[in-house]
Structure formats: C-alpha cells, structure tokens
C-alpha cells in the first residue's frame, strides 16, 4: 500500500508543477508535467487494482476513462504550444473527455446497477448548459454547442450518480468518487469560461481549472484502490 501513496505524492507534485508553470506562461514545460500527472492517474488505478482485484470490471472501466482523459490532455496540451490549431484541437479534446465521462458513469453503474432517477440530472445538466451559454454569451454555435450541452449533462449526471452511490453505501471509495465528480464539474465549468468567453484576465480561471481537475482525476483513480 505504501507504493500507491508514493505514486499519489509524485502525481500531486507533477500536477502542482504544471499549475505553477502554466501561471508563468511556460506552456511546453507545463504540458510535459501535465502528461506525467496523467500517467500518474492511470498508474494509481492500475496499482490500486493490483492491491485489491475484487472488482476488475470497475477498475477496467475507470482505467479506460482515465486513458480517454489522457488523450484529451494530449490534444488540449498541444493547443498550448500550437495555438494555430486551437479551434480544431478543442473539439477533439472535448470529445475524448466526453467519452471518458461516459466510461466513468458506466463504472458507477457496474457497482450497484442502473439508477434511473439519476437521468433527471442528465436532462437538467443539458438545460443548465443551454442557459449558461446564453447568459455568459459563450461563443458556441451549431453542433459544437449541442455537444457542449450534452457534455455538461454528462457531468451533472456523473455527480448525481456518484451521490446515489454514497447514499447506497457510504464507503471511502464512493465518497472519493463523489468529491472527484464535483471537482470535475467545477474544473470543466472554468474551462467553458476560459475557452468560450472573451475574458481578458484568465489566470484565475486557469488556476481554478487545474487545481480542481487534478484532485478530481486522482480521487477517481483512488476509488479503485480504496474500494
């Protein structure tokens, strides 16, 4: 078990380094640290499954989700050093993260079965995203706007489903999954303001996004080890 704690610490170190480097506008170095942190997320889940392999299905789905998240990190990371391709890379990265969220929800479903009532969260999330786009005057149109609404619906659904897990069984792993899902919602909301609104001073949003994204991924990975 000591090995996984060391890995968590190393992942946190790389995550913190990424945040500091991004604030100093060192995009390339920050991107490298972000990739290393992403490898850390996946490694935490793998070692967690090695420690306790009683729920291989949950581990497999979470691991796939983290891998899609890593791919999303790659495309969004490249955007930082190649801003010319920003408009193409953001939708691709968003698509990978969306698939990752789908697999995370499937992982939750694999534990106790489908919680149909949580679908209300999905519909509510889509409506909330639509309102947010209009109120914040986000620069989103057509199919991509629809994708973002679905994406936000998935985020809200994940939070609702994780809450249902805790209500079903209030164990450490389920609590980690719920906190991770909530942090992911905050992180991606910040991303929405960063990418799609004409905000000039974005450092605060960058720091808030990264400071919630990394704990979210770490906690979701840890939910494998502590289940």
RODO-113620 format. One line per field, with one value per residue (C-alpha): x, y, z. Coordinates in steps of 0.02 Angstrom, whole numbers, plus 32768, in hexadecimal, padded with zeros to 4 digits. Each point is the difference from the previous one (the first is absolute). Example, Ala and Ser with C-alpha at 12.3 -4.5 7.8 and 13.67 -1.06 7.14 Angstrom:
east = (8267 / 8045) .
north = (7F1F / 80AC) .
up = (8186 / 7FDF) .
REM end
This chain:
east = (8000 / 8094 / 8026 / 7F5A / 8016 / 80AA / 7FB2 / 7F75 / 8083 / 8063 / 7F61 / 7FD5 / 80B0 / 7FF2 / 7F52 / 803C / 8095 / 7F89 / 7F96 / 8099 / 804D / 7F5C / 7FF0 / 80B0 / 7FCA / 807A / 7F89 / 8076 / 8045 / 7F51 / 7FC2 / 8088 / 7FD0 / 7F49 / 8026 / 8064 / 7F70 / 7F8A / 8072 / 7FF6 / 7F41 / 8001 / 808C / 7FA1 / 7F6A / 806F / 805E / 7F5C / 7FB8 / 809E / 7FE8 / 7F49 / 7FC6 / 7F52 / 7FAB / 8058 / 7F6B / 7FFF / 80BD / 7FFA / 7F7B / 8057 / 80A6 / 7FB4 / 7FB3 / 80A9 / 8051 / 7F82 / 8022 / 80B9 / 7FDC / 7F98 / 8093 / 8071 / 7F94 / 7FDD / 80B9 / 8037 / 7F8B / 806C / 809C / 7FA8 / 7F74 / 7FE9 / 7FA1 / 7F9B / 7F57 / 801C / 8053 / 7F7E / 7F6E / 806E / 803C / 7F4E / 7FC5 / 8082 / 7FD1 / 7F47 / 8022 / 8066 / 7F6B / 7F91 / 8075 / 8007 / 7F42 / 8003 / 807B / 7F86 / 7F71 / 8067 / 8002 / 7F49 / 7F9F / 7FA7 / 7FB5 / 7F7C / 7FCE / 80AE / 7FD5 / 7FA3 / 80AE / 8032 / 7F69 / 8016 / 80B8 / 7FD8 / 7F81 / 807B / 8088 / 7F89 / 7FD5 / 80B7 / 8032 / 7F7B / 801F / 80BF / 7FF5 / 8073 / 8043 / 7FB0 / 7F94 / 7FAE / 803A / 808C / 7F87 / 7F92 / 8099 / 802D / 7F4D / 8008 / 80AD / 7FC1 / 7F6A / 8079 / 8061 / 7F62 / 7FC6 / 80A7 / 7FEF / 7F4E / 8030 / 8095 / 7F8B / 7F8F / 8096 / 8023 / 7F49 / 8005 / 80A3 / 8062 / 80AC / 80A3 / 8008 / 7F51 / 8022 / 80A1 / 7F9C / 7F80 / 8081 / 8060 / 7F62 / 7FD7 / 80B0 / 7FF7 / 7F61 / 8056 / 809B / 7FA1 / 7F8F / 809F / 803B / 7F5E / 8020 / 80B7 / 7FE0 / 7F5B / 7FF0 / 8064 / 804B / 80A4 / 8048 / 7FFD / 8089 / 7F80 / 7F98 / 809B / 8036 / 7F50 / 7FEB / 80A5 / 7FF2 / 7F5A / 8026 / 8096 / 7FAE / 7F67 / 8065 / 8068 / 7F66 / 7FA9 / 809D / 800D / 7F4D / 8045 / 8082 / 7F8D / 7F67) .
north = (8000 / 8075 / 7FFC / 804D / 808C / 8028 / 8001 / 8074 / 8078 / 7FFE / 8020 / 8093 / 8045 / 7FFA / 804C / 808F / 801C / 800C / 8084 / 8068 / 7FF3 / 802E / 809A / 8031 / 7FE7 / 7F70 / 7F9C / 7F77 / 7FD5 / 8008 / 7F89 / 7F80 / 8007 / 7FEE / 7F62 / 7FB9 / 8023 / 7FA8 / 7F67 / 800A / 7FF7 / 7F62 / 7FB2 / 8020 / 7F9F / 7F72 / 7FED / 8014 / 7F6D / 7F9B / 8021 / 7FD0 / 7FA5 / 7FD5 / 8076 / 7FED / 8044 / 80A4 / 8010 / 7FDC / 8085 / 8083 / 7FD9 / 8015 / 80A4 / 803E / 7FCD / 8066 / 808E / 7FEF / 800D / 809C / 8046 / 7FE0 / 8062 / 808F / 8001 / 800F / 8095 / 805E / 7FF2 / 8006 / 8082 / 8006 / 7F5B / 8033 / 7FFD / 7F4D / 7FBB / 803C / 7F9D / 7F65 / 800D / 801F / 7F65 / 7F93 / 8043 / 7FE4 / 7F49 / 7FF7 / 8040 / 7F7D / 7F76 / 8049 / 7FFA / 7F4E / 7FD7 / 8046 / 7F9D / 7F61 / 800C / 7FFE / 8001 / 808A / 808E / 803E / 8096 / 804A / 801D / 809B / 8047 / 7FE1 / 8060 / 808A / 800F / 8018 / 8088 / 8054 / 8000 / 804F / 808B / 8019 / 8012 / 8085 / 8060 / 7FFE / 8025 / 7F6F / 7FFA / 7F5A / 7FD5 / 7F6D / 7F4E / 802E / 8060 / 7F64 / 7F95 / 8074 / 7FF6 / 7F41 / 8006 / 806B / 7F8D / 7F6E / 8060 / 8025 / 7F4C / 7FC1 / 806B / 7FC4 / 7F4B / 800E / 804A / 7F69 / 7F8E / 8055 / 7FF1 / 7F48 / 7FDD / 808B / 7FB2 / 805E / 7FD1 / 8041 / 80A2 / 8016 / 7FE5 / 8083 / 8084 / 7FDB / 8013 / 80A7 / 8041 / 7FCB / 8066 / 809A / 7FE4 / 7FEF / 8094 / 8069 / 7FBA / 8039 / 80B3 / 7FF2 / 7FC0 / 804B / 80AB / 809F / 800C / 8060 / 7FD2 / 7F42 / 7FD1 / 7FE9 / 7F8B / 7F9F / 7FE5 / 7FD1 / 7F86 / 7FA6 / 8003 / 7FA2 / 7F92 / 7FA7 / 7FD5 / 7FC4 / 7F85 / 7FC8 / 7FDE / 7F9F / 7F96 / 7FE7 / 7FC0 / 7F61 / 7FE3 / 8028 / 7FA2) .
up = (8000 / 801E / 7F45 / 7FD1 / 807E / 7FB4 / 7F52 / 803C / 8047 / 7F5C / 7F9C / 8071 / 7FE9 / 7F42 / 8009 / 806E / 7F8C / 7F6C / 8057 / 802F / 7F52 / 7FAB / 806D / 7FC7 / 7F4A / 7FE9 / 7F93 / 7FC4 / 80AD / 8047 / 7F7A / 802B / 80B8 / 7FD2 / 7F9C / 8091 / 8076 / 7F86 / 8000 / 80BD / 7FFE / 7F98 / 8067 / 80A2 / 7FBE / 7FC0 / 80A4 / 805D / 7FA0 / 8025 / 80BA / 7FFC / 7F63 / 8042 / 7F86 / 7F59 / 7F9D / 8060 / 7FEE / 7F45 / 7FDF / 806C / 7FAD / 7F52 / 8039 / 803E / 7F5B / 7F9E / 8079 / 7FDA / 7F45 / 8024 / 8061 / 7F6A / 7F86 / 8079 / 802F / 7F4B / 7FF2 / 807C / 7F95 / 7F57 / 8015 / 7F43 / 800A / 809A / 7FAA / 7FC4 / 809D / 807E / 7FB3 / 7FF1 / 80B3 / 803B / 7FA4 / 8055 / 80AC / 7FDA / 7FD9 / 80A1 / 8064 / 7FAE / 803A / 80B0 / 800A / 7FBD / 808B / 8080 / 7FB1 / 800B / 80BF / 8030 / 7F5C / 7FA3 / 8068 / 7F87 / 8069 / 7FE5 / 7F49 / 803E / 8022 / 7F4B / 7FBD / 8081 / 7FD2 / 7F47 / 802B / 8078 / 7F7A / 7F82 / 807D / 802D / 7F49 / 7FE7 / 80A2 / 7FF2 / 7F44 / 7FD8 / 7F4F / 7FD5 / 7F6C / 7FA9 / 801B / 8076 / 8071 / 8005 / 802A / 8090 / 8043 / 7FFC / 804F / 808F / 8014 / 8015 / 8085 / 8065 / 7FEA / 803F / 809D / 801B / 7FE5 / 8076 / 8083 / 7FE8 / 801E / 80A6 / 8032 / 7FD4 / 805C / 8057 / 7FEF / 7FE0 / 7F48 / 7FDC / 805D / 7F9B / 7F60 / 8034 / 8030 / 7F60 / 7F96 / 8054 / 7FE4 / 7F4A / 7FED / 8047 / 7F94 / 7F5D / 8029 / 8010 / 7F59 / 7FB0 / 8038 / 7FCB / 7F51 / 7FCD / 8051 / 7FD9 / 80AF / 7FFF / 80AA / 7FFA / 807D / 808B / 7F95 / 7FC8 / 80B5 / 8038 / 7F6E / 801C / 80BF / 7FF6 / 7F69 / 804D / 80A8 / 7F9E / 7F98 / 8094 / 806B / 7F74 / 7FEA / 80BC / 8005 / 7FB2 / 8088 / 8092 / 7FC4) .
REM end
